[in-house]
Amino acid sequence: MSDFRLGDIIDDHCIKCRRITNHAIVSIVNTEPAKVRCRTCYHDHDYRHEIAPPTKKELKKMELFNQVLASATPPGLEEEAATPEIAVEPAKKPKARGKKA
């Protein structure tokens, strides 16, 4: 459906209502809705294509993960990590345990 007009009703995620509700198109850019108005709480916001924004908790987890990832691989070790040398030691046989006679 590419023929949007001002005032058409579409579904989108409302931040204030915290759910997908009916929205009226308020502005259009390049034949796509740019701004919409929730018909439940009348809040205007950008059109989100029915996708909920990440929560603050998710953003914090993502930030912490990126910090750990950056500290795990120092900048100079990337080349060495690509071609690691593996030293293989021969397997040792376990000593046999038996009853002493």
Backbone as CSV, one residue per row, in Angstrom:
resi,resn,N_x,N_y,N_z,CA_x,CA_y,CA_z,C_x,C_y,C_z
1,MET,0.855,-1.179,0.000,0.000,0.000,0.000,0.893,1.231,0.000
2,SER,1.105,1.826,-1.146,2.001,2.967,-1.254,1.255,4.281,-1.445
3,ASP,-0.067,4.249,-1.537,-0.838,5.472,-1.734,-1.387,5.968,-0.407
4,PHE,-0.516,6.599,0.380,-0.938,7.150,1.661,-1.434,8.571,1.456
5,ARG,-2.442,8.951,2.237,-2.940,10.321,2.219,-3.017,10.827,3.644
6,LEU,-2.980,12.144,3.793,-3.114,12.730,5.125,-4.451,12.328,5.726
7,GLY,-4.414,11.913,6.986,-5.631,11.522,7.682,-5.937,10.038,7.589
8,ASP,-5.236,9.292,6.731,-5.456,7.849,6.665,-5.117,7.211,8.007
9,ILE,-5.788,6.118,8.300,-5.584,5.405,9.560,-4.648,4.222,9.308
10,ILE,-3.560,4.172,10.087,-2.615,3.059,10.010,-2.262,2.617,11.428
11,ASP,-1.733,1.412,11.567,-1.288,0.912,12.867,0.160,1.299,13.097
12,ASP,0.486,1.665,14.330,1.858,1.986,14.702,2.002,1.823,16.210
13,HIS,3.246,1.750,16.675,3.511,1.611,18.110,3.530,2.999,18.741
14,CYS,2.684,3.199,19.745,2.628,4.470,20.467,3.470,4.356,21.728
15,ILE,4.362,5.322,21.936,5.231,5.316,23.111,4.422,5.574,24.380
16,LYS,3.473,6.484,24.297,2.684,6.821,25.486,1.760,5.670,25.895
17,CYS,1.105,5.052,24.921,0.191,3.941,25.218,0.947,2.634,25.426
18,ARG,2.176,2.556,24.939,3.035,1.368,25.032,2.420,0.147,24.360
19,ARG,1.788,0.383,23.217,1.217,-0.717,22.447,0.924,-0.233,21.034
20,ILE,0.553,-1.171,20.180,0.199,-0.819,18.803,-1.261,-0.378,18.791
21,THR,-1.471,0.831,18.277,-2.820,1.393,18.213,-3.043,2.012,16.837
22,ASN,-4.279,2.463,16.612,-4.595,3.171,15.372,-3.981,4.558,15.411
23,HIS,-3.436,4.984,14.288,-2.830,6.305,14.162,-3.326,6.970,12.890
24,ALA,-3.424,8.283,12.937,-3.769,9.065,11.759,-2.482,9.673,11.203
25,ILE,-2.341,9.663,9.887,-1.144,10.228,9.256,-1.228,11.746,9.322
26,VAL,-0.168,12.373,9.845,-0.122,13.823,10.001,0.745,14.459,8.912
27,SER,1.852,13.790,8.546,2.690,14.324,7.471,3.276,13.177,6.656
28,ILE,3.564,13.486,5.378,4.085,12.496,4.435,5.343,13.055,3.787
29,VAL,6.394,12.206,3.684,7.635,12.578,3.006,7.959,11.458,2.018
30,ASN,8.116,11.807,0.751,8.428,10.832,-0.309,7.426,9.680,-0.332
31,THR,6.160,9.983,-0.302,5.039,9.025,-0.346,5.025,8.037,0.817
32,GLU,5.761,8.294,1.882,5.751,7.456,3.074,5.354,8.315,4.279
33,PRO,4.581,7.756,5.223,4.221,8.529,6.413,5.462,8.926,7.213
34,ALA,5.525,10.174,7.633,6.650,10.651,8.428,6.226,10.857,9.881
35,LYS,5.101,11.496,10.087,4.573,11.737,11.431,3.151,11.189,11.503
36,VAL,2.832,10.639,12.678,1.494,10.104,12.905,0.980,10.582,14.262
37,ARG,-0.349,10.526,14.429,-0.983,10.927,15.691,-1.802,9.745,16.204
38,CYS,-1.526,9.361,17.438,-2.256,8.254,18.059,-3.711,8.669,18.238
39,ARG,-4.634,7.790,17.854,-6.049,8.112,17.980,-6.594,7.776,19.355
40,THR,-5.751,7.218,20.223,-6.174,6.919,21.590,-5.781,8.044,22.542
41,CYS,-4.495,8.455,22.479,-4.012,9.484,23.412,-3.665,10.796,22.711
42,TYR,-3.780,10.866,21.386,-3.519,12.065,20.574,-2.077,12.546,20.652
43,HIS,-1.148,11.625,20.846,0.274,11.967,20.894,0.856,11.894,19.482
44,ASP,1.549,12.973,19.051,2.212,12.995,17.740,3.624,12.459,17.875
45,HIS,4.045,11.617,16.926,5.414,11.096,16.924,5.779,10.624,15.529
46,ASP,7.055,10.313,15.327,7.526,9.792,14.051,6.910,8.419,13.804
47,TYR,6.711,8.090,12.540,6.179,6.784,12.184,7.253,5.734,12.432
48,ARG,6.929,4.704,13.202,7.900,3.695,13.626,7.748,2.360,12.907
49,HIS,6.865,2.258,11.949,6.637,1.020,11.196,6.260,-0.142,12.124
50,GLU,5.470,0.149,13.143,4.964,-0.838,14.106,6.067,-1.531,14.900
51,ILE,7.235,-0.908,15.039,8.343,-1.483,15.790,8.522,-0.709,17.086
52,ALA,8.522,-1.428,18.194,8.699,-0.783,19.495,10.163,-0.399,19.675
53,PRO,10.445,0.784,20.205,11.843,1.166,20.450,12.429,0.320,21.575
54,PRO,13.760,0.133,21.601,14.349,-0.668,22.677,14.173,0.023,24.027
55,THR,14.028,-0.794,25.069,13.865,-0.248,26.412,15.212,0.253,26.932
56,LYS,15.173,1.016,28.014,16.411,1.519,28.615,17.273,0.357,29.100
57,LYS,16.630,-0.694,29.584,17.355,-1.859,30.065,18.095,-2.546,28.908
58,GLU,17.439,-2.679,27.764,18.076,-3.278,26.591,19.241,-2.421,26.109
59,LEU,19.073,-1.100,26.115,20.144,-0.199,25.685,21.357,-0.308,26.602
60,LYS,21.108,-0.429,27.909,22.207,-0.545,28.867,22.955,-1.856,28.657
61,LYS,22.216,-2.957,28.427,22.855,-4.240,28.162,23.718,-4.164,26.909
62,MET,23.200,-3.517,25.867,23.925,-3.392,24.607,25.208,-2.574,24.806
63,GLU,25.114,-1.504,25.598,26.271,-0.652,25.871,27.337,-1.431,26.643
64,LEU,26.918,-2.176,27.665,27.865,-2.970,28.445,28.512,-4.053,27.588
65,PHE,27.744,-4.688,26.722,28.283,-5.719,25.837,29.341,-5.135,24.911
66,ASN,29.078,-3.951,24.368,30.050,-3.312,23.476,31.331,-2.935,24.216
67,GLN,31.221,-2.532,25.489,32.408,-2.211,26.279,33.249,-3.459,26.524
68,VAL,32.595,-4.561,26.875,33.315,-5.812,27.120,33.964,-6.298,25.826
69,LEU,33.260,-6.196,24.732,33.788,-6.638,23.446,34.999,-5.811,23.042
70,ALA,34.957,-4.509,23.288,36.088,-3.645,22.939,37.305,-3.943,23.809
71,SER,37.088,-4.282,25.069,38.219,-4.546,25.962,38.753,-5.970,25.795
72,ALA,37.979,-6.872,25.229,38.406,-8.261,25.078,39.462,-8.426,24.000
73,THR,39.426,-7.630,22.964,40.385,-7.721,21.870,41.127,-6.395,21.756
74,PRO,42.348,-6.323,22.317,43.121,-5.091,22.185,43.439,-4.803,20.721
75,PRO,43.624,-3.543,20.351,43.805,-3.168,18.953,44.982,-3.854,18.260
76,GLY,46.095,-4.121,18.928,47.268,-4.683,18.281,47.239,-6.196,18.133
77,LEU,46.314,-6.872,18.792,46.310,-8.327,18.780,45.386,-8.939,17.731
78,GLU,44.744,-8.141,16.911,43.818,-8.677,15.930,44.528,-9.552,14.905
79,GLU,45.750,-9.162,14.478,46.482,-9.947,13.481,46.951,-11.264,14.080
80,GLU,47.415,-11.234,15.325,47.873,-12.452,15.978,46.716,-13.404,16.237
81,ALA,45.558,-12.885,16.527,44.403,-13.726,16.808,43.926,-14.440,15.542
82,ALA,44.215,-13.875,14.386,43.771,-14.484,13.140,44.543,-15.759,12.836
83,THR,45.857,-15.833,13.209,46.667,-17.026,12.932,47.342,-17.493,14.220
84,PRO,46.612,-18.136,15.117,47.228,-18.586,16.367,48.064,-19.841,16.146
85,GLU,49.130,-19.956,16.923,49.949,-21.151,16.878,49.492,-22.063,18.008
86,ILE,49.236,-23.308,17.665,48.733,-24.251,18.649,49.811,-25.296,18.912
87,ALA,50.203,-25.414,20.150,51.190,-26.415,20.539,50.439,-27.640,21.043
88,VAL,50.730,-28.787,20.434,50.050,-30.016,20.814,51.014,-30.893,21.579
89,GLU,50.648,-31.246,22.789,51.469,-32.136,23.606,50.921,-33.547,23.486
90,PRO,51.788,-34.543,23.508,51.280,-35.913,23.436,50.470,-36.238,24.688
91,ALA,49.449,-37.021,24.490,48.571,-37.380,25.604,49.285,-38.344,26.532
92,LYS,49.157,-38.120,27.816,49.784,-38.991,28.808,48.793,-40.077,29.201
93,LYS,49.309,-41.280,29.344,48.454,-42.385,29.762,48.287,-42.315,31.274
94,PRO,47.081,-42.511,31.740,46.888,-42.512,33.195,47.536,-43.752,33.803
95,LYS,48.050,-43.577,35.000,48.667,-44.710,35.683,47.598,-45.713,36.090
96,ALA,47.928,-46.990,35.916,46.975,-48.039,36.263,46.948,-48.199,37.758
97,ARG,45.783,-48.187,38.284,45.602,-48.387,39.720,45.068,-49.801,39.932
98,GLY,45.727,-50.502,40.656,45.290,-51.869,40.916,45.628,-52.255,42.329
99,LYS,45.165,-53.399,42.707,45.460,-53.891,44.056,46.892,-54.393,44.093
100,LYS,47.589,-54.008,45.138,48.944,-54.479,45.285,48.910,-55.866,45.936
101,ALA,49.699,-56.743,45.414,49.687,-58.099,45.946,50.775,-58.304,46.958
